[in-house]
Amino acid sequence: MAILFFILFFKLGSAPIYILDEAKNAQCAREMLQRNDWVVPTFNGELRTDKPVLHYYFMMTAYKLFGVSEFAARFFSALLGCLTVLLTFMFSKKYTGALTGFCAALVLAASTQFLFEFRLSVPDPYLIFFIAAGLFTGYAYLQQGKLLYLLLAAVAFGLATLAKGPVALALPGLCLLVWVILRKNWAYVFSWKMLLALLVIAAITAPWYLAVHKATNGAWTQGFFIEHNLNRFSDPQEGHGGLFIVTILFVLIGMLPFTSFLGEVTKARKAVFDDDFIKFAGIVVLAFVVFFSISSTKLPNYPMPCYPFAAIIIGHYLSKVINGDLGLKKYPLFIVLVVLFAVPIGGYFAIQAENEASRVSTIALFLLVAPLAMIAALLRWNNTTNYLRIIRIAGAYSLLNILALHIVYPVLYLQNPVAKTLATVKKYKVVLSYKLYNPGFNFYLDQNVQKFFDVESLRNAIAANPDAVVISRMDNEADLQKLPLKKLASHHDLFESPTTVVYASYDKP
C-alpha cells in the first residue's frame, strides 16, 4: 500500500489541468465553491449537465482544505484509488484467501490505466470506488444475509448514482440480480430489508436530483438524462465510436501487464472459476464489457468499474500459480517485454511528431529503464520462485508507471497551448473567445471567458473593451481577420487537431 500511495500521490499536482474533462470538472467545482452553491453545477458561468454532483463536492472540500490547485482537484481521486485497491484486497481475502487478495491488489496497482485515471479530477474514480464497494457488500449480503452489508451496499450505490447517474445503479443491480437467479437467493430479495435499502438509496440521491431539477427548471435533468445518457448509448459522441471489440481492447490494454496471462486464465478456467466469489467477479466483468461494447460511445474509462473484478479473477489465477497448482508460462513475459519496449519507442516518435512538444521527445526514452528491468527478470527466470517472478513482472511495469506518471507526463503536458500562452492572456483585463476555445484556460483565470459566435458581436465587445484578449482556434482565422486584431500566439493543442490562437486589439500596445 505504501508503494501504491507513493505512485498515486507523488507529484500529483505537477501536471497542469489541461485535458478537457479534467479542466471542466475542476473548474465547475471551483465555480460552485466561489458561489457557495451546492446544487447547480456550472462551467464558465453556464449550466453544466454532463455529470451529477458527487465529485464536485469532494473537490470543493479539497479546495477548502488545500486551496484551489491541481493537487486539490485530484486529491480525493488518488485517495479513492488507494481505497479501491484496499477494498479489493479485503473482500478477496474474505472470500478466497489472503494470497488471492494480495495478487488482485497487485494486478490493480500495476495497471497504468487504473493509476492514470485515479490521478485525474474526473468523476470516474468516485464511480469505480462506490460501484466496487456496492458490489462487494451486496455480494456479502446475498451470501450471509446481514442487514449491515445491505445498508452499506445501498449507501455505496446511492453515492455512485450521485457520481455518474442511473448506470451506476442499473448495471451493478443487474449483476446482483443474475447472481440471485443463479443461486436462487430469492429470500434475501423479497424482504423488508430490500425496501429499506431502496429507501436509503432514494434518501441519498433524490434530494439533489430534485433540487437541481427545480433550480434549473428541468434544464439539467433534460440535458443529463437525454443528451449524456440516452444519446451517448445510441449515437457516438465527440467521435468516440468504434466496433464492439474496442471496449475489450480497452480492458486488455488498460490492465497490462497481467492481462498478458489471459490466455492461460482461459485455458485454466475450470480451476480458476472454482469459487463463488470468482464466478461473481466474472459476471461483473461480462456485464460491463458487454454493455459498453454495444454502447455507441466508447471510451477507455467506461468499462473501468469492472477492473477490480477482473483483477480478482487474474489474481486468483496467479495465486494458484504461486501455490504450484498451475504452471507459469514464459510467453506472457515476452508480451509484456514487447509492450515495455513499444511504449518508449512509440512515445518518442509520437512526441517528436507533435511540433509543440518535439523538443522534449527524448524524455520518453527514460521509459527504457522498464524493459531493461524486465530483461533482468527474464535472465533470472530459472533461479527463482513463481512468487518472485510475478513480483518482478509487477516491479518492472511499476517502473514504467512511476517514470511515466511522475516524469514524462508532467513534462509533456507543460507543452500545452494553455501553459504556453497563459502569462500573455493574464495581462489583459477582459478575456473573450470566438466560437470554440480550450477550456483549460478557465481553471487558471479569475474571470469567466465571454463567448461570442458571430463576428459583429465580437467586434462590439472589442470596441467596448479595448484592453481585451481573444482566444480562439486557427480554423476561425478567416473570420477574425475581419477585426482589428493582432495575433499574439499560436500553438497546436497536444495530440489533438485544433490549434489555439490568441489575439489582442491593435489599440493595445
KOLZA-961830 format. One line per field, with one value per residue (C-alpha): residue in three letters; residue number from 1; z, y, x; chain. Coordinates in Angstrom, 1 decimal. Each point is the difference from the previous one (the first is absolute). Layout:
<rs>
resn	ALA ...;
resi	NUM ...;
Z	Z ...;
Y	Y ...;
X	X ...;
chain	A ...;
</rs>
This chain:
<rs>
resn	MET ALA ILE LEU PHE PHE ILE LEU PHE PHE LYS LEU GLY SER ALA PRO ILE TYR ILE LEU ASP GLU ALA LYS ASN ALA GLN CYS ALA ARG GLU MET LEU GLN ARG ASN ASP TRP VAL VAL PRO THR PHE ASN GLY GLU LEU ARG THR ASP LYS PRO VAL LEU HIS TYR TYR PHE MET MET THR ALA TYR LYS LEU PHE GLY VAL SER GLU PHE ALA ALA ARG PHE PHE SER ALA LEU LEU GLY CYS LEU THR VAL LEU LEU THR PHE MET PHE SER LYS LYS TYR THR GLY ALA LEU THR GLY PHE CYS ALA ALA LEU VAL LEU ALA ALA SER THR GLN PHE LEU PHE GLU PHE ARG LEU SER VAL PRO ASP PRO TYR LEU ILE PHE PHE ILE ALA ALA GLY LEU PHE THR GLY TYR ALA TYR LEU GLN GLN GLY LYS LEU LEU TYR LEU LEU LEU ALA ALA VAL ALA PHE GLY LEU ALA THR LEU ALA LYS GLY PRO VAL ALA LEU ALA LEU PRO GLY LEU CYS LEU LEU VAL TRP VAL ILE LEU ARG LYS ASN TRP ALA TYR VAL PHE SER TRP LYS MET LEU LEU ALA LEU LEU VAL ILE ALA ALA ILE THR ALA PRO TRP TYR LEU ALA VAL HIS LYS ALA THR ASN GLY ALA TRP THR GLN GLY PHE PHE ILE GLU HIS ASN LEU ASN ARG PHE SER ASP PRO GLN GLU GLY HIS GLY GLY LEU PHE ILE VAL THR ILE LEU PHE VAL LEU ILE GLY MET LEU PRO PHE THR SER PHE LEU GLY GLU VAL THR LYS ALA ARG LYS ALA VAL PHE ASP ASP ASP PHE ILE LYS PHE ALA GLY ILE VAL VAL LEU ALA PHE VAL VAL PHE PHE SER ILE SER SER THR LYS LEU PRO ASN TYR PRO MET PRO CYS TYR PRO PHE ALA ALA ILE ILE ILE GLY HIS TYR LEU SER LYS VAL ILE ASN GLY ASP LEU GLY LEU LYS LYS TYR PRO LEU PHE ILE VAL LEU VAL VAL LEU PHE ALA VAL PRO ILE GLY GLY TYR PHE ALA ILE GLN ALA GLU ASN GLU ALA SER ARG VAL SER THR ILE ALA LEU PHE LEU LEU VAL ALA PRO LEU ALA MET ILE ALA ALA LEU LEU ARG TRP ASN ASN THR THR ASN TYR LEU ARG ILE ILE ARG ILE ALA GLY ALA TYR SER LEU LEU ASN ILE LEU ALA LEU HIS ILE VAL TYR PRO VAL LEU TYR LEU GLN ASN PRO VAL ALA LYS THR LEU ALA THR VAL LYS LYS TYR LYS VAL VAL LEU SER TYR LYS LEU TYR ASN PRO GLY PHE ASN PHE TYR LEU ASP GLN ASN VAL GLN LYS PHE PHE ASP VAL GLU SER LEU ARG ASN ALA ILE ALA ALA ASN PRO ASP ALA VAL VAL ILE SER ARG MET ASP ASN GLU ALA ASP LEU GLN LYS LEU PRO LEU LYS LYS LEU ALA SER HIS HIS ASP LEU PHE GLU SER PRO THR THR VAL VAL TYR ALA SER TYR ASP LYS PRO;
resi	1 2 3 4 5 6 7 8 9 10 11 12 13 14 15 16 17 18 19 20 21 22 23 24 25 26 27 28 29 30 31 32 33 34 35 36 37 38 39 40 41 42 43 44 45 46 47 48 49 50 51 52 53 54 55 56 57 58 59 60 61 62 63 64 65 66 67 68 69 70 71 72 73 74 75 76 77 78 79 80 81 82 83 84 85 86 87 88 89 90 91 92 93 94 95 96 97 98 99 100 101 102 103 104 105 106 107 108 109 110 111 112 113 114 115 116 117 118 119 120 121 122 123 124 125 126 127 128 129 130 131 132 133 134 135 136 137 138 139 140 141 142 143 144 145 146 147 148 149 150 151 152 153 154 155 156 157 158 159 160 161 162 163 164 165 166 167 168 169 170 171 172 173 174 175 176 177 178 179 180 181 182 183 184 185 186 187 188 189 190 191 192 193 194 195 196 197 198 199 200 201 202 203 204 205 206 207 208 209 210 211 212 213 214 215 216 217 218 219 220 221 222 223 224 225 226 227 228 229 230 231 232 233 234 235 236 237 238 239 240 241 242 243 244 245 246 247 248 249 250 251 252 253 254 255 256 257 258 259 260 261 262 263 264 265 266 267 268 269 270 271 272 273 274 275 276 277 278 279 280 281 282 283 284 285 286 287 288 289 290 291 292 293 294 295 296 297 298 299 300 301 302 303 304 305 306 307 308 309 310 311 312 313 314 315 316 317 318 319 320 321 322 323 324 325 326 327 328 329 330 331 332 333 334 335 336 337 338 339 340 341 342 343 344 345 346 347 348 349 350 351 352 353 354 355 356 357 358 359 360 361 362 363 364 365 366 367 368 369 370 371 372 373 374 375 376 377 378 379 380 381 382 383 384 385 386 387 388 389 390 391 392 393 394 395 396 397 398 399 400 401 402 403 404 405 406 407 408 409 410 411 412 413 414 415 416 417 418 419 420 421 422 423 424 425 426 427 428 429 430 431 432 433 434 435 436 437 438 439 440 441 442 443 444 445 446 447 448 449 450 451 452 453 454 455 456 457 458 459 460 461 462 463 464 465 466 467 468 469 470 471 472 473 474 475 476 477 478 479 480 481 482 483 484 485 486 487 488 489 490 491 492 493 494 495 496 497 498 499 500 501 502 503 504 505 506 507 508 509;
Z	0.0 0.7 -3.6 -1.4 2.2 -1.3 -3.7 0.3 2.2 -1.0 -2.2 -0.3 -0.8 -2.3 -3.2 -1.0 -0.2 -3.8 -1.1 -0.9 2.5 2.8 -0.8 -0.1 3.2 2.1 -1.1 0.5 3.7 0.3 -1.2 2.3 2.9 -0.9 -0.1 3.1 -2.2 0.8 -2.6 -3.4 -1.9 -2.4 -2.3 -1.1 1.6 -2.1 1.2 -0.3 -0.5 -0.7 3.4 3.4 3.0 2.2 -1.3 0.1 3.7 0.6 -2.0 1.8 3.3 -1.2 -1.2 3.5 1.6 -2.4 -2.0 -3.7 -1.8 -2.3 3.1 1.8 -3.1 -0.2 3.7 0.7 -3.3 1.1 3.5 -1.5 -2.2 3.2 1.6 -3.1 0.1 3.7 -0.3 -2.8 2.2 3.1 -1.8 -2.0 3.2 1.7 -2.7 -1.8 2.3 0.7 -2.9 -2.6 1.7 -0.2 -3.6 -0.9 1.6 -1.8 -3.4 0.7 1.3 -3.0 -2.6 -1.7 -1.0 3.6 1.4 -2.6 0.5 3.7 -0.4 -2.0 1.2 -1.7 1.4 -0.9 3.1 2.1 -2.2 0.0 3.8 0.9 -2.5 1.2 3.6 -0.8 -1.9 2.7 2.8 -2.1 -0.6 3.7 0.8 -2.5 1.5 3.7 0.2 2.4 0.0 0.5 -3.3 -1.8 1.5 -1.0 -3.5 -0.1 1.1 -2.5 -2.9 1.0 0.0 -3.3 -1.5 1.1 -1.7 -3.5 -0.1 -0.5 -1.6 3.4 1.3 -3.0 -1.0 3.5 0.8 -3.1 1.2 3.4 -1.5 -2.2 3.1 1.8 -3.0 -0.2 3.8 0.5 3.0 -0.4 3.7 0.3 -2.8 1.0 3.5 1.9 0.1 -3.7 0.3 2.7 -2.4 -2.7 2.4 0.9 -3.7 -0.5 3.1 -1.4 -3.6 -0.2 1.9 -2.3 -3.3 1.0 1.2 -3.3 -2.0 1.8 0.0 -3.8 -1.0 -1.3 -2.2 1.9 0.0 -3.7 -0.9 2.2 -0.6 -3.7 -1.4 2.3 0.6 -2.7 -2.8 1.1 -0.1 -3.4 -1.9 0.1 1.8 -0.7 -2.6 2.7 -1.9 -1.3 -0.3 3.0 0.4 0.9 3.5 0.4 -1.2 2.5 2.9 -1.4 -0.5 3.0 2.4 -1.3 1.0 1.5 -2.8 -1.9 2.0 -1.3 -2.4 2.9 2.2 -2.8 -0.3 3.7 0.4 1.8 2.7 0.1 0.3 2.8 2.5 0.3 0.4 -3.2 -1.9 1.3 -1.1 -3.5 -0.2 0.8 -2.6 -2.6 0.7 -0.2 -3.1 -1.9 0.9 -1.1 -3.0 -1.4 1.1 -2.9 1.9 1.1 2.3 2.0 3.3 -0.6 0.9 2.9 2.8 -0.9 0.5 3.7 -1.0 -3.0 2.4 2.4 -2.8 -1.1 3.6 0.7 -2.9 1.2 3.5 -1.5 -1.9 3.2 1.9 -2.7 -1.1 -3.5 -2.0 -1.0 -3.7 -1.2 -3.2 1.9 1.2 -3.6 -0.8 2.9 -1.2 -3.5 1.6 2.2 -3.0 -2.2 2.5 0.2 -3.7 -1.2 2.5 -1.3 -3.6 1.0 2.0 -2.7 -2.5 2.3 -0.8 3.4 1.9 -2.4 2.0 3.0 -2.0 1.5 3.4 -1.3 -0.2 3.8 -0.1 -1.5 3.6 0.3 -2.7 1.2 3.4 -1.7 -1.9 3.4 1.3 -3.0 0.4 3.6 -1.0 0.7 3.4 1.9 1.1 -1.7 2.7 -0.7 -3.7 0.4 2.3 -2.6 -2.8 2.2 1.0 -3.6 -1.0 3.1 -1.1 -3.3 1.9 2.4 -2.7 -2.3 2.6 2.1 -2.7 -3.6 0.3 2.0 -2.4 -3.1 1.1 0.9 -3.7 -0.5 -1.5 3.2 2.0 -2.8 -0.4 3.5 1.1 -3.1 0.5 3.6 -1.0 -1.3 2.1 -2.1 -1.6 -3.1 -2.2 -3.5 -0.5 1.6 2.2 2.3 3.4 1.8 0.2 2.4 2.9 0.0 -0.5 2.6 -2.4 -2.4 -3.6 -2.0 -2.9 -3.5 -3.0 -2.7 -1.2 0.6 3.6 0.6 -1.8 2.4 3.0 -1.1 -0.5 3.5 1.5 -1.7 2.7 -1.0 -1.2 -2.4 0.1 -2.9 -2.4 -3.2 -2.1 0.9 -1.3 -3.1 2.1 2.5 -2.8 -0.5 3.4 1.3 1.7 0.0 0.6 3.2 0.0 -1.7 1.4 -1.1 2.6 1.1 -1.9 -1.2 -3.3 1.1 0.3 2.7 -1.0 2.2 -1.3 1.4 -1.3 -2.1 2.5 2.8 0.0;
Y	0.0 2.4 -0.5 0.6 3.1 1.3 -0.6 1.6 3.0 0.9 3.1 -0.2 3.7 0.2 -0.4 2.9 -0.2 -0.2 -3.1 1.1 -2.1 0.9 3.7 0.1 -2.1 1.8 3.4 -0.9 -0.9 3.3 2.0 -1.7 0.7 3.6 0.4 -2.3 -1.9 -3.7 -0.6 1.4 -0.9 2.6 0.3 3.5 1.3 -2.3 -3.1 -3.2 -3.1 -2.5 -1.6 -0.1 1.7 -2.4 0.6 3.7 -0.3 -1.8 2.5 2.9 -1.6 -0.4 3.6 1.1 -2.2 0.7 3.0 -0.1 -1.9 -2.9 -2.1 0.8 -0.7 -3.5 -0.7 -2.1 -1.9 -1.2 -0.9 -2.0 -1.8 -1.2 -0.9 -2.0 -2.2 -0.4 -1.0 -2.4 -1.7 -0.1 -1.7 -2.3 -1.1 -0.5 -2.3 -1.5 0.4 2.4 -1.1 0.7 3.3 1.0 -1.0 1.8 3.2 -0.5 -0.3 3.3 1.9 -0.9 1.1 3.2 0.9 -0.5 2.2 2.7 0.2 0.4 2.9 2.1 2.4 -1.9 -1.9 -3.5 -0.6 0.6 -2.1 -2.9 0.0 0.2 -2.6 -2.3 0.6 -0.5 -3.3 -1.4 0.8 -1.0 -3.4 -0.3 0.6 -2.7 -2.4 0.7 1.9 2.6 3.3 2.0 -1.1 0.8 3.5 0.6 -1.1 2.4 2.9 -0.9 -0.3 3.3 1.8 -1.7 1.3 3.5 -0.5 -1.0 -0.6 -3.0 -2.2 -0.2 -1.8 -1.8 -2.0 -1.1 -0.8 -2.2 -1.9 -0.6 -1.1 -2.5 -1.4 -0.2 -2.0 -2.3 -0.7 0.3 2.4 1.4 0.1 2.8 2.0 -0.3 1.4 3.2 0.5 0.7 2.6 1.7 -0.1 1.7 2.7 0.6 0.4 2.3 2.1 0.5 0.7 1.6 3.2 1.3 -1.3 1.7 3.2 0.4 -0.7 2.7 2.5 -0.3 -0.4 -3.5 1.0 -2.1 -3.0 0.1 0.7 -2.8 -2.8 0.6 1.4 -1.6 -3.4 -1.1 1.8 -1.3 -3.5 0.3 2.2 0.6 3.2 2.3 -2.6 -2.7 -3.0 -3.3 -3.7 -2.1 -1.3 3.4 -0.3 -3.4 1.5 2.9 -2.6 -2.2 2.9 2.0 -2.9 -0.9 -1.6 -2.8 -0.3 -1.5 -3.2 0.1 -3.0 -2.0 1.1 -1.2 -3.3 -0.6 1.4 -3.1 0.3 3.8 0.3 -2.6 2.5 1.9 3.4 -0.5 -1.0 3.2 2.0 -1.6 1.1 3.6 0.1 -1.5 2.4 3.1 -1.1 -1.1 3.1 2.5 -2.1 0.5 3.7 2.3 2.3 -1.8 1.4 -1.8 1.1 -1.4 -3.7 0.9 -0.9 -3.6 0.3 -1.0 -3.2 -0.8 0.4 -2.5 -2.6 0.5 0.2 -3.3 -1.6 1.5 -1.4 -3.5 0.5 1.1 -3.0 -2.4 -1.0 1.5 0.5 3.4 0.3 2.2 1.5 2.6 1.6 0.4 1.7 2.4 0.5 1.0 2.5 1.4 0.7 1.2 2.7 2.1 -0.5 0.7 2.9 1.5 0.1 1.2 2.9 0.7 0.3 2.6 3.4 1.5 -2.8 -1.3 1.7 -2.2 -3.2 -1.6 -0.2 -3.0 -1.9 0.1 -2.7 -2.5 -0.7 -2.1 -2.6 -0.2 -1.0 -2.6 -1.4 -0.3 -1.9 -2.4 -0.7 -1.2 -1.9 -3.5 0.9 1.2 -0.8 0.8 2.5 2.0 -0.3 1.7 2.6 0.9 0.3 2.4 1.8 0.5 1.4 2.2 1.5 1.0 1.4 2.0 1.5 0.7 1.5 1.9 1.2 -0.4 1.0 3.2 1.2 -0.9 1.7 3.2 0.4 0.6 3.3 1.1 -0.1 1.7 2.9 0.4 2.7 2.1 -0.5 1.1 3.4 1.0 1.1 -1.7 -3.4 -0.6 -3.1 -0.6 -3.2 -3.0 0.5 -2.2 -0.3 -0.5 3.9 0.2 -1.7 2.5 3.2 2.1 0.7 -1.7 0.0 2.0 -2.1 1.4 -1.9 2.7 2.6 3.1 -0.8 -0.6 3.3 1.9 -1.7 0.9 3.6 0.1 -1.8 1.2 -1.7 -3.4 -3.2 -2.4 -3.8 -2.2 -2.7 0.2 -1.2 3.3 2.2 1.1 1.5 1.7 1.6 2.3 1.5 2.5 -2.8 -1.0 -3.6 -0.4 -3.7 -3.2 -3.5 -3.4 -1.9 -3.0 -3.2 1.7 1.6 3.6 2.8 2.6 3.6 3.1 3.4 3.6 3.3 2.2 2.7 -1.9 0.7;
X	0.0 2.9 1.3 -3.5 -0.4 3.3 -1.0 -3.4 1.0 3.5 0.1 -3.8 -0.2 3.0 -1.9 -2.2 -3.8 -0.2 -1.9 -3.6 -1.8 2.4 -0.3 -3.8 -0.4 2.6 -1.3 -3.6 0.8 1.9 -2.9 -2.5 2.3 0.4 -3.8 -0.4 -2.5 -0.4 -2.8 0.6 3.3 1.3 3.0 1.0 -3.2 -2.2 -2.0 2.0 -2.2 2.8 0.2 -1.8 1.5 1.9 3.5 -0.6 -0.7 3.3 2.0 -1.7 1.0 3.6 0.1 -1.1 2.7 2.9 -1.0 -0.9 2.8 0.7 0.8 -3.2 -2.1 1.5 0.5 -3.1 0.3 3.4 -1.3 -2.8 2.5 1.8 -3.4 -1.1 3.1 -0.4 -3.7 0.9 2.6 -2.3 -3.0 2.2 1.8 -3.4 -1.4 3.0 3.0 2.7 2.2 -2.7 -0.7 3.7 0.3 -3.3 1.4 3.3 -1.8 -1.9 3.0 2.1 -2.7 1.0 -3.5 -1.2 2.7 -0.4 -3.8 0.4 2.3 -2.6 -2.6 -2.9 -3.0 1.2 2.1 -3.1 -2.2 2.5 0.5 -3.6 -1.1 2.7 -1.1 -3.6 0.6 2.3 -2.4 -3.0 1.6 0.8 -3.6 -1.2 2.4 -0.6 -3.3 1.4 -1.9 3.2 1.4 -3.3 0.0 3.6 -0.8 -2.9 2.1 2.7 -2.4 -1.7 3.3 1.0 -3.3 0.9 3.4 -1.2 -3.7 -2.3 2.6 1.6 -3.1 -1.2 3.1 1.0 -3.6 -0.1 3.2 -1.5 -3.4 1.8 1.8 -3.3 -1.5 2.9 0.1 -3.8 0.5 -3.5 -0.6 2.6 -1.7 -3.7 0.6 -0.8 3.8 0.0 -2.7 2.2 3.0 -2.0 -1.1 3.6 1.0 -2.9 0.9 3.5 -0.8 -3.4 0.6 2.7 -1.6 -3.3 1.8 2.0 -3.1 -1.9 2.9 0.5 -3.6 0.7 2.9 2.6 -2.3 -0.7 3.7 1.4 -2.5 -0.7 3.3 2.5 -1.6 -2.5 1.8 3.5 -1.4 -1.8 2.4 3.8 0.8 3.0 1.2 0.5 -1.5 1.4 -0.6 -1.1 3.5 1.3 -1.3 1.7 3.2 -0.3 -0.2 2.8 2.4 -1.2 0.8 3.4 2.4 -2.1 -2.6 2.9 -1.0 -3.5 0.6 1.2 -2.9 -2.4 1.8 -0.2 -3.5 -1.4 2.7 -0.2 -3.8 -0.2 -1.4 -3.3 1.7 2.1 -3.2 -1.7 3.0 -0.3 -3.7 1.0 2.8 -2.3 -2.9 2.2 1.9 -3.1 -2.0 2.8 0.8 -3.6 0.0 0.6 2.3 3.2 2.7 2.8 -1.5 -3.5 0.6 2.4 -2.5 0.7 3.8 0.0 -2.0 2.2 3.0 -1.6 -0.3 3.6 1.1 -1.6 1.8 3.3 -0.6 -0.4 3.2 1.9 -1.5 1.2 -3.5 0.6 3.2 1.4 0.6 2.8 -1.7 -2.1 3.2 1.2 -3.4 0.7 3.6 -1.2 -2.5 2.7 2.2 -2.8 -1.2 3.3 0.8 -3.5 -0.2 3.2 -1.2 -3.5 1.4 2.5 -2.8 -1.8 1.5 -0.8 1.7 2.7 2.8 -0.7 -0.5 3.1 -1.7 -1.9 3.2 0.2 -2.6 2.5 1.1 -3.2 0.7 3.6 -1.4 -2.2 3.0 1.8 -3.0 0.0 3.7 -0.6 -3.2 1.4 1.5 -3.0 -3.5 -3.3 -0.8 3.2 -0.6 -3.4 1.4 2.7 -2.6 -1.9 3.2 1.2 -3.4 -0.2 3.3 -1.8 -2.9 2.1 2.2 -3.0 -2.3 2.6 2.4 -1.1 -3.6 0.5 2.9 -2.0 -3.2 1.8 0.4 -3.8 -1.2 -1.7 3.2 1.9 -2.4 -1.4 2.4 -0.9 -3.8 0.3 1.4 -3.4 -3.0 -2.7 0.2 -2.2 -0.4 -1.2 -1.9 1.9 3.1 2.0 -1.8 3.3 0.2 -2.9 1.7 2.9 -2.1 -1.7 -2.9 -2.4 0.9 -2.6 -1.1 -1.0 -1.2 -0.3 2.5 -2.1 -0.8 3.7 0.9 -2.3 1.5 3.5 -1.1 -1.5 3.1 3.2 2.1 -1.4 1.6 -1.7 0.6 -1.2 1.1 2.0 -3.0 -1.8 2.9 -1.9 -2.7 2.4 2.0 -3.0 0.5 2.7 2.0 3.6 1.1 2.0 0.6 -0.9 0.5 -1.3 -2.0 2.0 -1.0 -3.2 -1.1 -0.7 2.6 -0.6 0.5 0.2 -0.8 -0.1 -1.3 2.4 -0.8 1.8 3.7;
chain	A A A A A A A A A A A A A A A A A A A A A A A A A A A A A A A A A A A A A A A A A A A A A A A A A A A A A A A A A A A A A A A A A A A A A A A A A A A A A A A A A A A A A A A A A A A A A A A A A A A A A A A A A A A A A A A A A A A A A A A A A A A A A A A A A A A A A A A A A A A A A A A A A A A A A A A A A A A A A A A A A A A A A A A A A A A A A A A A A A A A A A A A A A A A A A A A A A A A A A A A A A A A A A A A A A A A A A A A A A A A A A A A A A A A A A A A A A A A A A A A A A A A A A A A A A A A A A A A A A A A A A A A A A A A A A A A A A A A A A A A A A A A A A A A A A A A A A A A A A A A A A A A A A A A A A A A A A A A A A A A A A A A A A A A A A A A A A A A A A A A A A A A A A A A A A A A A A A A A A A A A A A A A A A A A A A A A A A A A A A A A A A A A A A A A A A A A A A A A A A A A A A A A A A A A A A A A A A A A A A A A A A A A A A A A A A A A A A A A A A A A A A A A A A A A A A A A A A A A A A A A A A A A A A A A A A A A A A A A A A A A A A A A A A A A A A A A A A A A A A A A A A A A A A A A;
</rs>
